[in-house]
Each structure stands twice: as structure tokens, then as C-alpha cells.
Amino acid sequence: MISIYALVWLGVLATQISPGPNLAAVASVGLAHGRRPALFVVTGIASGMLVWSMATALGLGVLIEAFPMSLLVLKFLGGGYLLFLGLKAARATLRGGAAQTIIPGARVLSDGQAWRHGILVLLTNPKAALMWAAVASFLFGHGLNAWYVLAFGPMGALSGLVIYGTYAWLFSTGAAMRGYTRFARWFEGVFAAAFGLMGASLLWAALREARR
């Protein structure tokens, strides 16, 4: 069992390290609002991982297989949310970036808002659903029951806390935040493009799938 867990965990680690909506969400909040809100985004992402792990242990993979429309709906939701984030960043770009200078200790984004942002990014990401469904399928395929699949969730969430927590720390250092304050318009433009492209590509894929 340990060897099976280790193999799956390596795959999850590779997914978490690679760029995507989670990293973009942590980076954007860390640069614009500081370390505390960024870390709350990370806890939201980790919470979402626990939700997906529970869902897959209880049969999400079977549900997606039986009702393909459920994944299609998730793609529309995820693409729409990412596009919404891209439009927000684009609006900030047009207005000239951050409206205020970042002051240590001052939190524009509340802890609850930051956590909610993180969990929404994770829960509306169909790639996360597919990844956890694949994890569950692999573990079930090796003879492990639902309890073992459920027990893997905290491992994935813990690695997410460490990896995205590291990103949160890096993007909220004094040098990074000073750079953001100076070049806020450019940073917001990059985030607008990143979220916009991810959202648009997801929506386009969902539309193509819906036409079939």
C-alpha cells in the first residue's frame, strides 16, 4: 500500500507544482494583498482538495462516467470563473493597476474572502476533478477500498499546503510586493491574460464538446 500511495503522491506533486489556476490565484493575491491573504487562498485550495478526495472516494469517477454532462457543466463553471477573474484583472490594468500602495499589516482582502477565492478556484477546476477521479480509479484498481482512497485526501491536501504555501511566501516577499507596486499595471495585465486564456480555452473546449 505504501508503494502505491508513494507513486500516486508523486503524480499529484507534479500536478501541483506545474503552473495552472491554483498557482495564478496564489500569485495574484500574494502580490496584490500580501502573505496572509495568500496563505488563506492556499488553505482554500487545500480545503477544495479534501472535498474532491471525499467526492472521488464516494464515487465521483463513476458519476462522471455515468453522466458526462456533469463534467461538461463543471467545465462551463470553471471557464466562466476564470474568465471572470481575467476580466477583473483586465479592469485593474485599464485603471492603472493597484489603486493603493501596499502597507504591511493592511488587508484589503479579508481572510474569509481569500479562503473562498481559493476553494472556488479549486472546486471549479475540471482538471482537479479529473485528477482526483484518476487517483481514485488507480487506488481502486489496486484493490484498495474507499477508506484508503479517502485517507489519501489529507496527503494531497498537505502537499498542496506546502507547495502553494511556498509560492505564497515567494510572491509575498518584500521585493516581490515592491515590484508589484511599481509595475502593478503590467502584473495585472499578465494575470488578465493568464486567467482569460485559461478560462476561454476551457469554455471553448466545453462548447465544442456540447456541440457533439
C-alpha positions as a printed NumPy array, in Angstrom:
array([[  0.   ,   0.   ,   0.   ],
       [  2.824,   2.436,   0.87 ],
       [  4.437,   1.993,  -2.547],
       [  1.085,   2.59 ,  -4.276],
       [  0.487,   5.731,  -2.197],
       [  4.005,   6.983,  -2.976],
       [  3.52 ,   6.517,  -6.72 ],
       [  0.188,   8.35 ,  -6.715],
       [  1.571,  11.104,  -4.488],
       [  4.413,  11.75 ,  -6.962],
       [  1.846,  12.273,  -9.706],
       [ -0.159,  14.647,  -7.514],
       [  3.023,  16.569,  -6.608],
       [  3.892,  17.023, -10.281],
       [  0.392,  18.362, -10.95 ],
       [  0.555,  20.766,  -8.006],
       [  3.983,  22.144,  -8.912],
       [  3.051,  22.826, -12.539],
       [  1.55 ,  26.225, -13.5  ],
       [ -2.216,  26.494, -13.548],
       [ -5.204,  28.282, -11.99 ],
       [ -4.128,  27.438,  -8.422],
       [ -0.665,  28.962,  -8.83 ],
       [ -2.061,  32.008, -10.629],
       [ -4.599,  32.585,  -7.837],
       [ -1.95 ,  32.365,  -5.118],
       [  0.488,  34.578,  -7.01 ],
       [ -2.057,  37.285,  -7.822],
       [ -3.277,  37.555,  -4.223],
       [  0.23 ,  37.329,  -2.756],
       [  1.496,  40.188,  -4.905],
       [ -1.529,  42.435,  -4.522],
       [ -2.576,  41.776,  -0.918],
       [  0.35 ,  40.215,   0.908],
       [  1.256,  36.975,   2.639],
       [ -1.692,  36.441,   4.998],
       [ -4.419,  36.606,   2.324],
       [ -2.264,  34.456,   0.003],
       [ -1.931,  31.81 ,   2.709],
       [ -5.693,  31.84 ,   3.224],
       [ -6.075,  31.267,  -0.529],
       [ -3.771,  28.263,  -0.043],
       [ -5.96 ,  26.913,   2.768],
       [ -8.974,  27.315,   0.493],
       [ -7.216,  25.326,  -2.224],
       [ -6.276,  22.606,   0.282],
       [ -9.882,  22.507,   1.531],
       [-11.053,  22.018,  -2.041],
       [ -8.643,  19.103,  -2.415],
       [-10.211,  17.437,   0.608],
       [-13.663,  17.94 ,  -0.917],
       [-12.584,  16.382,  -4.222],
       [-10.885,  13.465,  -2.444],
       [-14.076,  12.771,  -0.486],
       [-16.152,  13.041,  -3.651],
       [-13.932,  10.623,  -5.565],
       [-13.875,   8.16 ,  -2.673],
       [-17.673,   8.26 ,  -2.69 ],
       [-17.903,   7.647,  -6.419],
       [-17.251,  10.83 ,  -8.412],
       [-15.456,   8.865, -11.117],
       [-18.491,   6.627, -11.541],
       [-20.777,   9.685, -11.623],
       [-18.72 ,  11.396, -14.36 ],
       [-18.678,   8.174, -16.351],
       [-22.424,   7.686, -15.971],
       [-23.332,  11.348, -16.52 ],
       [-20.785,  13.029, -18.83 ],
       [-22.894,  16.197, -18.684],
       [-21.777,  16.721, -15.075],
       [-18.192,  17.256, -16.224],
       [-19.395,  19.488, -19.053],
       [-21.26 ,  21.68 , -16.553],
       [-18.122,  21.854, -14.422],
       [-16.115,  22.969, -17.445],
       [-18.558,  25.799, -18.096],
       [-18.457,  26.844, -14.435],
       [-14.664,  26.687, -14.265],
       [-14.163,  28.517, -17.538],
       [-16.658,  31.188, -16.529],
       [-14.997,  31.759, -13.15 ],
       [-11.516,  32.005, -14.665],
       [-12.808,  34.395, -17.304],
       [-14.396,  36.475, -14.539],
       [-11.013,  36.673, -12.765],
       [ -9.373,  37.653, -16.058],
       [-11.893,  40.452, -16.614],
       [-11.289,  41.742, -13.075],
       [ -7.549,  41.831, -13.7  ],
       [ -8.093,  43.494, -17.085],
       [-10.202,  46.188, -15.441],
       [ -7.411,  46.809, -12.924],
       [ -4.958,  47.05 , -15.821],
       [ -7.066,  49.671, -17.591],
       [ -7.392,  51.643, -14.365],
       [ -3.644,  51.64 , -13.87 ],
       [ -3.117,  48.578, -11.697],
       [ -3.337,  48.598,  -7.911],
       [ -5.298,  51.514,  -6.555],
       [ -3.293,  51.807,  -3.381],
       [  0.181,  51.266,  -2.053],
       [  0.549,  48.001,  -0.177],
       [  1.048,  48.607,   3.528],
       [  2.32 ,  45.741,   5.721],
       [ -0.492,  44.608,   8.017],
       [ -3.249,  46.217,   5.96 ],
       [ -5.58 ,  43.623,   4.407],
       [ -7.787,  44.644,   1.527],
       [ -8.899,  41.04 ,   1.051],
       [-10.418,  39.514,   4.197],
       [ -9.409,  36.061,   5.415],
       [-12.823,  34.662,   4.507],
       [-12.754,  36.194,   1.038],
       [ -9.266,  34.826,   0.396],
       [-10.248,  31.326,   1.567],
       [-13.409,  31.436,  -0.555],
       [-11.378,  32.524,  -3.573],
       [ -9.022,  29.562,  -3.157],
       [-11.708,  26.92 ,  -2.748],
       [-13.727,  28.286,  -5.69 ],
       [-10.673,  28.145,  -7.973],
       [-10.099,  24.527,  -6.973],
       [-13.708,  23.312,  -7.   ],
       [-14.493,  24.853, -10.403],
       [-11.37 ,  23.366, -11.977],
       [-12.398,  20.28 , -14.017],
       [ -8.749,  19.206, -14.215],
       [ -8.787,  18.833, -10.435],
       [-11.923,  16.694, -10.661],
       [-10.35 ,  14.505, -13.337],
       [ -7.077,  14.222, -11.407],
       [ -8.817,  13.037,  -8.239],
       [-11.042,  10.716, -10.252],
       [ -7.881,   9.231, -11.789],
       [ -6.322,   8.915,  -8.327],
       [ -9.397,   7.073,  -7.051],
       [ -9.518,   4.814, -10.117],
       [ -5.843,   3.915,  -9.693],
       [ -6.208,   3.138,  -5.983],
       [ -9.415,   1.155,  -6.51 ],
       [ -7.71 ,  -0.671,  -9.366],
       [ -5.02 ,  -1.85 ,  -6.973],
       [ -7.544,  -3.381,  -4.623],
       [ -7.818,  -0.546,  -2.087],
       [-11.25 ,   0.294,  -0.726],
       [-12.964,   3.673,  -0.333],
       [-11.449,   4.264,   3.113],
       [ -7.924,   4.092,   1.668],
       [ -8.946,   6.449,  -1.125],
       [-10.433,   8.811,   1.46 ],
       [ -7.262,   8.584,   3.578],
       [ -5.169,   9.745,   0.619],
       [ -7.015,  13.085,   0.56 ],
       [ -5.144,  14.629,   3.532],
       [ -1.829,  13.646,   1.904],
       [ -2.738,  15.549,  -1.244],
       [ -4.026,  18.498,   0.784],
       [ -0.832,  18.555,   2.897],
       [  1.438,  18.62 ,  -0.147],
       [ -0.791,  21.354,  -1.575],
       [ -0.349,  23.403,   1.603],
       [  3.434,  23.042,   1.394],
       [  3.794,  23.704,  -2.344],
       [  1.287,  26.55 ,  -2.674],
       [  2.339,  27.897,   0.722],
       [  5.87 ,  28.183,  -0.655],
       [  4.531,  30.017,  -3.7  ],
       [  2.537,  32.31 ,  -1.384],
       [  5.7  ,  33.123,   0.577],
       [  7.737,  33.764,  -2.575],
       [  5.143,  36.019,  -4.187],
       [  4.575,  37.998,  -0.981],
       [  8.188,  38.818,  -0.146],
       [  9.098,  42.467,   0.217],
       [ 10.951,  42.519,  -3.102],
       [  8.058,  40.903,  -4.969],
       [  5.474,  43.248,  -3.476],
       [  7.623,  46.326,  -4.118],
       [  7.979,  45.178,  -7.714],
       [  4.231,  44.728,  -7.927],
       [  3.606,  48.205,  -6.511],
       [  5.934,  49.666,  -9.11 ],
       [  4.744,  47.64 , -12.074],
       [  1.179,  46.833, -10.959],
       [ -0.307,  47.555, -14.371],
       [  1.989,  45.075, -16.095],
       [  1.411,  42.385, -13.474],
       [ -2.359,  42.776, -13.706],
       [ -2.069,  42.564, -17.488],
       [ -0.211,  39.258, -17.199],
       [ -2.799,  37.865, -14.772],
       [ -5.619,  39.103, -17.009],
       [ -4.081,  37.292, -19.962],
       [ -3.364,  34.114, -17.964],
       [ -6.829,  33.812, -16.382],
       [ -8.502,  34.93 , -19.605],
       [ -6.702,  32.367, -21.748],
       [ -7.303,  29.534, -19.288],
       [-10.971,  30.456, -18.966],
       [-11.537,  30.986, -22.687],
       [ -9.816,  27.71 , -23.621],
       [-11.909,  25.816, -21.066],
       [-15.139,  27.394, -22.302],
       [-14.184,  26.706, -25.927],
       [-13.493,  23.059, -25.11 ],
       [-16.848,  22.84 , -23.315],
       [-18.691,  24.425, -26.266],
       [-17.068,  22.033, -28.73 ],
       [-17.978,  19.123, -26.526],
       [-21.574,  20.361, -26.165],
       [-21.974,  20.528, -29.97 ],
       [-21.068,  16.878, -30.421]])
